[in-house]
Amino acid sequence: MDSGRLFYFCLMDSILLFDDPAIRGSLLPFTFTRPVAEIRVGILKVSEKWEKITGASVSFLTQDYLQKKYPRKSGKALAINGAWLPDIRSLAVLKSITSTQALYFGKTLIATYIGETEKNLVAVKGKEIVQLDFEPTLVLKTWNIFQFNGAEIKNDFEMLTKGRKSAQITDPHTKVYSPENIFVEEGAVIRAAILNAENGPIYIGKNTEIQEGALIRGPFALCESSTVNMGAKIKGDTTVGPHSKVGGELSNSVIFGYSNKGHEGFLGNSVIGEWCNMGADTNTSNLKNNYSPVKLWDYTVGNYSNTGLQFCGLMMGDHSKCGINTMFNTGTVVGIGSNVFGPGFPRKFIPSFAWGGEEGFSTFLFPKFLETAKAVVARRGLELNAEEQEILRMIFEMSKNYRIWETSS
C-alpha cells in the first residue's frame, strides 16, 4: 500500500464503522449476531476491506447488545457506513471531508467525523451536507451479498496479492487454466483438481485443502483452513469462508466461516452464516418453476418482499442446521439457532430457534440450543464465551414474536 493512501488516515485515531438503522434490519438474520461491517463479501469482511485499503484501525458502532463483543475504540473517529464496500474512489472523497461536513448519497449517511463520547450520529444535523458524486456500492439487502460477491472477489484478490508471489502448485495431476489469475497462500494442499480462472481469479488461502477430483471455476475464494472435499463442483462467484468444509455443487454462494456443507447436494445463490451445518444431500432451489421473481422474507416489513431476482436460494443465519435430504424452497430464510429436518419442503421463513420442518415446528429451547452450540464450537478448539452466550440469549428473546406457535399455544 503506498504511503500517500496511509498519510491521511493515520491522522485519525480510527475508522468507526456504524450500523445504519435503515439498512441493518434488511440484512437480518445475519446482523442479529454481527455489525453490518462484519459481513463477508468477496474474500474479506467489509471491516477488513477498510483496514486493508486505509491502513487505519477499525472499530464498530452497533447495537447495544453487540457492542461489548464489537467495541468502539476511544478517540475521535471518521464514522463510515458499515454497508459501504470501499474502492479507490472512496479514499479520494473521504480525504476531502472536513469535521464540519457529513457525506450523503441521497438520504443515506455515508461518512462523517464523530466525537469520542458520541454514541449515535444525531450530531450530523448541524453539519454541512455534502452529496457523494458517484453511486457507492452498498450492501442494502441480504441478496446483495451473493450479487456483489464475484466483483468483490476480484477487488479483494487484487488488493491481497499485489506485489506478492503465489506459492507454487506442485501436484502433477492438478490442471490449471489462466495460472496468472490463481494465487495460493503458504500451507495450501491441492491434489488432482481442475482450477479454471479464465473468467475470474481463484484465491486459495493459508492451510487450505482442495481434495482429489474437485472442479473449481473462478471467481472463487477459499479462505484460511478450509477444505474442498473430493469431487466437489464449484461454479464462479463463490466464497468459502475460513474453517469451513464444502462438497457437492455450489454456485454464486457465500459461506461466512466455521460452517460445513461437506456432502452432495446443491447450494446456489445463497448466503450461509457461521457455525452452520448442512446434512448430506441438502438441496436449495434457486429458481422458481415459472421463472417469476423470487420473494424473500423481509424482517423490516414482517412479510415477503419482491427481490426482483430470478435466482435466489437460501439465507441461513448463524448456528442453524439442517438434517439429511433437507429441501429448501426458492427464497428461504432461516434465522439463528434453528434445526430443520424431515421430509418435504419446510416453510419459506423459519424463525430463529425453530425445531422441525414441513410437518411443523416447536421451539429449540435455549438451554438445549446452548448445549449444542458449545459442543459445535468446542470441536474447533474454541469456546463459546459468556459474551457470545448473552448475545444468543438476547436474540432468543428478541425473536420470540416470530415463533407464532408459542403465541398460539
WOLINSUL-V409440 format. One record per residue. N is the residue number from 1. SS is DSSP state (helix for helix, strand for strand, loop for the rest). PSI is psi in degrees with one decimal (NA if undefined). OMEGA is omega in radians with two decimals (* if undefined). Layout:
# WOLINSUL-V409440
{{N SS PSI OMEGA} {N SS PSI OMEGA}}
This chain:
# WOLINSUL-V409440
{{1 loop 132.5 -3.05} {2 loop 153.3 -3.05} {3 helix -26.8 3.12} {4 helix -36.8 3.12} {5 helix -38.4 -3.05} {6 helix -31.6 -2.95} {7 helix -51.1 -3.07} {8 helix -45.9 -3.01} {9 helix -24.5 3.09} {10 helix -15.4 3.05} {11 loop -19.9 -3.13} {12 loop 149.8 3.00} {13 loop -39.6 3.14} {14 strand 169.4 2.92} {15 strand 133.1 -3.14} {16 strand 113.6 -3.12} {17 strand 115.2 -3.02} {18 strand 149.6 3.04} {19 loop 118.7 3.04} {20 loop 118.2 -3.10} {21 helix -31.7 -3.13} {22 helix -17.6 -3.11} {23 helix -40.3 -3.01} {24 helix -45.3 -3.11} {25 helix -31.5 3.14} {26 helix -8.3 3.14} {27 helix 7.7 2.98} {28 loop 147.8 0.18} {29 loop -2.0 -3.02} {30 helix -31.4 -3.13} {31 helix 3.6 2.93} {32 helix -37.3 -2.96} {33 loop 2.5 -3.10} {34 loop 156.3 2.95} {35 loop 159.5 3.13} {36 helix -42.5 -3.05} {37 helix -5.4 3.07} {38 helix 7.1 3.03} {39 loop 137.8 3.12} {40 strand 125.1 3.02} {41 loop 121.1 -3.01} {42 loop -140.4 3.11} {43 loop -36.2 -2.99} {44 loop 158.8 2.90} {45 strand 159.7 3.12} {46 helix -42.4 -3.13} {47 helix -39.1 3.14} {48 helix -33.4 3.08} {49 helix -46.5 -3.13} {50 helix -39.0 3.10} {51 helix -45.0 -3.10} {52 helix -42.5 -3.00} {53 helix -22.8 -3.10} {54 helix -27.5 -3.03} {55 loop 2.9 -3.13} {56 loop 157.2 3.04} {57 loop 152.0 -3.03} {58 strand 138.5 2.96} {59 strand -173.9 -2.91} {60 strand 145.5 2.94} {61 strand 104.5 -2.95} {62 loop -165.8 3.13} {63 loop 148.7 -3.09} {64 helix -42.6 -3.05} {65 helix -14.8 3.09} {66 helix -15.4 -2.93} {67 helix -31.4 -3.13} {68 loop -40.2 3.11} {69 loop -33.0 -3.12} {70 loop 74.9 -2.97} {71 loop 157.8 2.99} {72 loop 132.3 3.07} {73 loop 149.0 -3.12} {74 loop 157.5 3.08} {75 loop 166.2 3.08} {76 loop 146.9 -3.09} {77 strand 157.7 2.95} {78 strand 111.0 -3.11} {79 strand 125.6 -3.09} {80 strand 137.9 3.11} {81 strand 122.4 -3.05} {82 loop -10.2 3.12} {83 loop -3.6 -3.04} {84 strand 122.9 3.06} {85 strand 115.0 -2.98} {86 loop 154.8 2.97} {87 loop -173.0 -3.08} {88 helix -36.5 3.11} {89 helix -34.2 3.13} {90 helix -45.7 -3.13} {91 helix -44.3 -3.08} {92 helix -43.5 -3.08} {93 helix -33.7 3.13} {94 helix -30.6 3.11} {95 loop -22.8 -3.06} {96 loop -7.7 -3.10} {97 loop 137.9 3.05} {98 loop 171.6 -3.10} {99 loop -12.3 -3.13} {100 loop 7.1 -3.07} {101 strand 156.1 3.02} {102 strand 127.3 -3.08} {103 strand 126.5 -3.13} {104 strand 155.8 2.84} {105 strand 105.8 -2.99} {106 loop -121.0 3.12} {107 loop 5.6 -3.11} {108 strand 121.7 3.08} {109 strand 126.9 -3.11} {110 strand -44.8 -3.11} {111 strand 149.4 3.03} {112 strand 160.4 3.04} {113 strand 148.3 -3.11} {114 strand 140.3 -3.12} {115 loop 167.7 -3.04} {116 loop -35.1 -3.04} {117 loop -5.4 -3.10} {118 loop 132.7 -3.13} {119 loop -5.7 3.06} {120 loop -177.6 -3.03} {121 loop 26.1 3.11} {122 helix -29.6 -3.08} {123 helix -16.6 -3.12} {124 helix -17.3 -3.12} {125 helix -29.6 -3.12} {126 helix 8.9 -3.06} {127 loop 161.0 3.05} {128 strand 128.7 -3.14} {129 strand 124.3 3.09} {130 strand 127.9 -3.14} {131 strand 133.3 3.06} {132 loop 135.1 -3.04} {133 loop 13.8 3.01} {134 loop 161.7 -3.12} {135 loop 117.0 3.13} {136 loop 157.6 3.03} {137 strand 108.1 -3.11} {138 strand 133.9 3.04} {139 loop 96.5 -3.03} {140 loop -25.3 -3.09} {141 loop 156.6 -3.12} {142 loop -37.0 -3.09} {143 loop -16.8 3.04} {144 helix -27.0 -3.10} {145 helix -48.2 3.10} {146 helix -27.9 3.10} {147 helix -43.8 -3.06} {148 loop -5.1 -2.92} {149 helix -41.9 -3.13} {150 helix -47.4 3.13} {151 helix -37.8 -3.12} {152 helix -32.7 3.02} {153 helix -44.0 3.13} {154 helix -45.0 -3.14} {155 helix -46.5 -3.12} {156 helix -38.6 3.12} {157 helix -45.8 -3.14} {158 helix -41.9 -3.11} {159 helix -40.4 -3.07} {160 helix -26.8 -3.01} {161 helix -8.4 -3.08} {162 loop 126.1 3.11} {163 loop 6.1 -3.13} {164 loop 161.3 -3.13} {165 loop 131.0 3.13} {166 loop 148.1 2.95} {167 loop 153.6 -3.09} {168 loop 143.5 2.95} {169 loop 109.0 -3.01} {170 loop -12.0 -3.09} {171 loop 122.2 -3.06} {172 loop -14.0 -3.08} {173 loop 2.7 3.07} {174 loop 131.4 -3.12} {175 strand 130.1 3.14} {176 strand 145.1 3.04} {177 strand 133.2 -3.05} {178 loop 62.1 -3.09} {179 helix -22.7 3.12} {180 helix -17.4 3.12} {181 helix 14.7 -3.14} {182 strand 128.6 3.10} {183 strand 128.6 -3.10} {184 strand 123.2 3.08} {185 loop 164.4 -3.13} {186 loop 143.5 3.06} {187 loop -5.8 3.12} {188 loop 141.9 3.11} {189 strand 125.1 -3.10} {190 strand 127.8 -3.10} {191 loop 122.6 2.98} {192 loop 49.9 3.13} {193 loop 165.3 3.00} {194 strand 121.0 -3.12} {195 strand 113.1 -3.09} {196 strand 105.6 -3.10} {197 loop 22.3 -3.13} {198 loop -33.1 -3.10} {199 loop 1.1 3.13} {200 loop 162.4 -3.02} {201 loop 156.9 3.02} {202 strand 121.7 3.13} {203 strand 123.8 -3.12} {204 strand 109.8 -2.98} {205 loop 177.4 -3.10} {206 loop 137.3 3.01} {207 loop 33.7 3.09} {208 loop 170.0 3.09} {209 strand 130.3 3.00} {210 strand 113.6 -2.99} {211 loop 174.1 -3.02} {212 loop 136.4 3.03} {213 loop 3.0 3.13} {214 loop 136.9 3.10} {215 strand 119.2 -3.02} {216 strand 131.1 3.04} {217 strand 140.5 3.06} {218 loop 165.4 -0.03} {219 loop 135.8 -3.12} {220 strand 141.7 3.07} {221 strand 127.5 3.03} {222 strand 109.0 -3.01} {223 loop 172.6 -2.93} {224 loop 134.1 3.01} {225 loop 27.3 3.09} {226 loop 164.0 -3.04} {227 strand 135.6 2.93} {228 strand 117.2 -3.04} {229 loop 167.9 -3.11} {230 loop 133.4 3.01} {231 loop 9.4 -3.14} {232 loop 148.9 3.10} {233 strand 108.6 -3.05} {234 strand 117.8 3.12} {235 loop 172.1 -2.98} {236 loop 168.8 3.08} {237 loop 34.1 -3.09} {238 strand 138.6 3.07} {239 strand 131.0 3.00} {240 strand 110.1 -3.09} {241 strand 178.2 -3.03} {242 strand 150.9 3.02} {243 loop 44.4 3.14} {244 loop 163.2 3.07} {245 strand 135.2 3.13} {246 strand 148.5 3.04} {247 loop -179.1 -3.11} {248 loop -142.3 -3.07} {249 strand 129.0 3.07} {250 strand 143.4 3.11} {251 strand 128.2 3.06} {252 loop 56.8 -3.13} {253 loop 157.9 3.13} {254 strand 124.0 3.00} {255 strand 118.7 -3.01} {256 strand -43.0 -3.13} {257 strand 160.5 3.08} {258 loop 32.2 -3.12} {259 loop 156.2 -3.08} {260 strand 128.5 2.85} {261 strand 72.6 -2.89} {262 loop -7.3 -2.98} {263 loop -176.7 3.08} {264 loop 161.7 -3.09} {265 loop 160.0 -3.03} {266 strand 133.1 3.02} {267 strand 115.7 -3.09} {268 strand 142.4 3.11} {269 loop 52.5 -2.99} {270 loop 162.4 3.06} {271 strand 126.4 -3.11} {272 strand 129.1 -3.11} {273 strand -155.1 3.14} {274 strand 153.2 3.07} {275 loop 33.6 3.08} {276 loop 155.5 3.06} {277 strand 131.9 -3.13} {278 strand 121.0 -3.09} {279 loop 165.8 -3.10} {280 loop 135.9 3.10} {281 loop 27.0 2.95} {282 loop 135.9 -3.13} {283 strand 140.8 3.05} {284 strand 133.5 2.98} {285 loop 133.0 3.11} {286 loop 6.8 -3.12} {287 strand 128.3 3.12} {288 loop 150.8 -3.10} {289 loop -28.4 3.13} {290 loop 5.6 3.07} {291 loop 16.7 -3.14} {292 loop 162.5 -3.12} {293 loop 145.0 -3.09} {294 loop 136.3 3.01} {295 strand 143.0 -3.05} {296 strand 143.6 3.11} {297 strand 132.8 -3.10} {298 strand 110.1 -3.11} {299 loop -26.0 -3.08} {300 loop -22.2 3.13} {301 loop -8.3 -3.13} {302 loop 31.0 -3.12} {303 strand -174.8 -3.14} {304 strand 138.9 3.09} {305 strand 149.0 3.14} {306 strand 121.5 3.13} {307 loop -21.2 -3.02} {308 loop 3.6 -3.09} {309 loop 142.5 3.02} {310 loop -28.9 -3.13} {311 strand 117.7 3.07} {312 loop 125.2 -3.03} {313 loop -106.7 -2.97} {314 strand 134.9 2.97} {315 strand 112.5 -3.07} {316 strand 120.7 -3.13} {317 loop 170.6 -3.08} {318 loop 148.6 3.01} {319 loop 16.2 3.06} {320 loop 153.7 -3.05} {321 strand 159.5 3.06} {322 strand 149.2 -3.09} {323 loop 178.2 -3.12} {324 loop 146.2 3.07} {325 loop 22.0 3.10} {326 loop 138.0 3.13} {327 strand 114.8 3.12} {328 strand 128.8 3.12} {329 loop 165.1 3.12} {330 loop 130.4 3.08} {331 loop 52.6 3.10} {332 strand 139.8 3.08} {333 strand 125.3 3.07} {334 strand 130.8 -3.10} {335 loop -151.3 -3.11} {336 loop 139.4 2.94} {337 loop 28.8 -3.13} {338 loop 156.3 3.12} {339 strand 111.2 -3.01} {340 strand 132.0 -3.10} {341 loop 170.9 3.07} {342 loop 172.5 -3.08} {343 loop 166.8 3.06} {344 loop -177.3 3.12} {345 strand 120.9 3.04} {346 loop 167.4 3.13} {347 loop 160.0 -3.06} {348 loop -13.7 2.97} {349 strand 115.1 3.14} {350 strand 111.8 -3.07} {351 loop 167.9 3.08} {352 loop 143.6 3.09} {353 loop 40.3 3.04} {354 strand 148.1 -3.13} {355 strand 112.8 3.13} {356 strand -152.0 -3.09} {357 strand -141.8 -3.04} {358 loop -29.3 -3.11} {359 loop -2.9 3.10} {360 strand 166.1 -3.08} {361 strand 150.9 2.89} {362 strand -178.2 -3.09} {363 strand 131.3 3.00} {364 loop 95.1 -3.02} {365 loop 140.7 -2.94} {366 helix -44.6 3.13} {367 helix -40.0 3.11} {368 helix -41.5 3.09} {369 helix -46.6 -3.07} {370 helix -38.1 3.10} {371 helix -44.4 3.12} {372 helix -46.2 -3.11} {373 helix -41.9 3.11} {374 helix -41.9 -3.14} {375 helix -41.0 -3.13} {376 helix -46.4 -3.12} {377 helix -38.2 -3.13} {378 helix -29.2 3.11} {379 loop -23.8 3.10} {380 loop 11.3 3.13} {381 loop 20.5 -3.12} {382 loop 174.6 -3.12} {383 loop 135.9 3.02} {384 loop 98.5 -3.00} {385 loop 172.6 -3.06} {386 helix -36.5 3.12} {387 helix -47.8 -3.13} {388 helix -37.0 3.09} {389 helix -40.2 3.14} {390 helix -38.4 3.07} {391 helix -46.8 -3.12} {392 helix -37.7 3.08} {393 helix -41.3 3.11} {394 helix -42.5 3.14} {395 helix -39.0 3.09} {396 helix -43.8 -3.14} {397 helix -43.1 -3.11} {398 helix -31.2 -3.03} {399 loop 4.3 -3.05} {400 helix -40.7 -3.08} {401 helix -23.7 3.13} {402 helix -20.5 -3.14} {403 loop 80.8 -2.95} {404 helix -23.9 3.12} {405 helix -24.6 3.11} {406 helix -41.7 -3.09} {407 helix -23.3 -3.10} {408 helix -8.8 -3.10} {409 loop NA *}}
